[in-house]
């Protein structure tokens, strides 16, 4: 199966939403909050599953800038200063495709840890 390839990337609502159209006709709409809390950075993901951090308080975060990383990814610069996550096309497609499951786990983790969005 071919890796997903973006045909269009757009910021909306003053950086609070990002849409990506992929060449397989899939189209995903991501909130900046979702992308921030699921950032592939070591700061969020840790270096193992046990080190993964649940990041709360990002409901109003915005994306300030999108920077290409080679031809395989983008780096998102968030208005809270976070800018170390490299979002590959494959990871972005997974985040879009599996949104409900991933978001559900995040909301559950927030509740378990007494954190808020």
C-alpha positions as CSV (number, residue, x, y, z in Angstrom):
1,X,0.0,0.0,0.0
2,X,1.3,3.4,-0.9
3,X,2.2,5.9,1.8
4,X,-0.4,8.8,2.0
5,X,0.6,12.0,0.3
6,X,-1.0,15.4,0.9
7,X,-2.5,17.2,-2.0
8,X,-3.7,20.2,0.1
9,X,-2.9,21.5,3.6
10,X,-4.8,24.5,5.0
11,X,-5.0,26.4,8.3
12,X,-8.5,27.7,9.2
13,X,-10.2,29.7,12.0
14,X,-7.1,31.7,12.9
15,X,-4.9,28.6,13.4
16,X,-7.4,26.6,15.5
17,X,-8.0,24.0,12.7
18,X,-5.9,22.3,10.1
19,X,-7.3,20.4,7.1
20,X,-5.4,18.0,4.9
21,X,-6.6,16.4,1.7
22,X,-4.6,13.3,0.8
23,X,-4.1,11.9,-2.7
24,X,-6.2,8.8,-1.9
25,X,-9.2,11.2,-1.6
26,X,-9.2,11.1,2.2
27,X,-9.8,14.4,3.8
28,X,-9.2,15.2,7.5
29,X,-10.0,18.1,9.7
30,X,-7.9,18.4,12.9
31,X,-8.2,20.8,15.8
32,X,-5.0,22.4,16.9
33,X,-5.6,21.0,20.3
34,X,-5.8,17.5,19.0
35,X,-2.5,17.9,17.1
36,X,-0.8,19.5,20.0
37,X,-1.7,16.8,22.5
38,X,-0.8,14.0,20.1
39,X,2.4,15.7,18.9
40,X,5.0,13.0,17.9
41,X,7.7,14.9,19.9
42,X,9.6,13.2,22.7
43,X,8.3,15.9,25.0
44,X,4.8,14.4,24.6
45,X,5.4,10.8,23.5
46,X,8.4,10.1,25.7
47,X,11.0,7.6,24.6
48,X,8.7,4.7,25.4
49,X,5.0,4.1,26.0
50,X,5.6,4.3,29.7
51,X,7.0,7.8,29.3
52,X,4.0,9.1,27.3
53,X,2.6,12.3,28.8
54,X,-1.0,13.4,28.9
55,X,-1.0,17.1,28.1
56,X,-3.9,19.1,29.5
57,X,-4.9,22.7,29.2
58,X,-4.5,23.0,25.4
59,X,-8.2,23.6,24.4
60,X,-7.4,27.1,23.1
61,X,-4.0,26.5,21.5
62,X,-3.4,27.7,17.9
63,X,-1.1,26.7,15.1
64,X,1.1,29.7,14.2
65,X,3.1,28.2,11.4
66,X,3.5,25.1,9.3
67,X,7.0,24.3,8.1
68,X,8.0,21.6,5.6
69,X,10.4,18.9,6.8
70,X,12.0,17.4,3.7
71,X,9.3,15.9,1.6
72,X,7.9,13.5,4.2
73,X,6.5,15.7,7.0
74,X,5.6,19.1,8.5
75,X,6.6,20.7,11.7
76,X,3.8,22.7,13.5
77,X,4.6,25.7,15.5
78,X,2.0,26.2,18.2
79,X,1.3,29.5,20.0
80,X,2.2,27.9,23.4
81,X,5.8,27.6,22.2
82,X,5.7,23.9,21.3
83,X,7.4,23.3,17.9
84,X,9.4,20.1,18.2
85,X,6.9,17.6,16.8
86,X,7.6,16.3,13.3
87,X,4.3,15.1,11.8
88,X,4.9,12.6,9.0
89,X,2.3,12.2,6.3
90,X,1.7,8.7,7.6
91,X,1.2,9.9,11.2
92,X,-1.2,12.6,10.1
93,X,-3.2,10.1,8.1
94,X,-3.4,7.8,11.1
95,X,-4.5,10.7,13.4
96,X,-7.3,11.5,10.9
97,X,-8.4,7.9,10.3
98,X,-8.3,6.9,14.0
99,X,-9.4,10.2,15.4
100,X,-12.3,8.9,17.5
101,X,-10.3,6.2,19.1
102,X,-7.3,8.4,19.8
103,X,-9.4,11.3,21.1
104,X,-11.4,8.9,23.3
105,X,-8.2,7.6,24.9
106,X,-7.0,11.2,25.5
107,X,-10.2,12.4,27.1
108,X,-10.2,9.2,29.4
109,X,-6.5,9.9,30.3
110,X,-7.4,13.5,31.2
111,X,-10.2,12.3,33.5
112,X,-8.0,9.6,35.1
113,X,-5.3,12.2,35.9
114,X,-7.6,15.0,37.0
115,X,-6.6,17.2,34.1
116,X,-8.8,19.5,32.0
117,X,-8.7,20.4,28.3
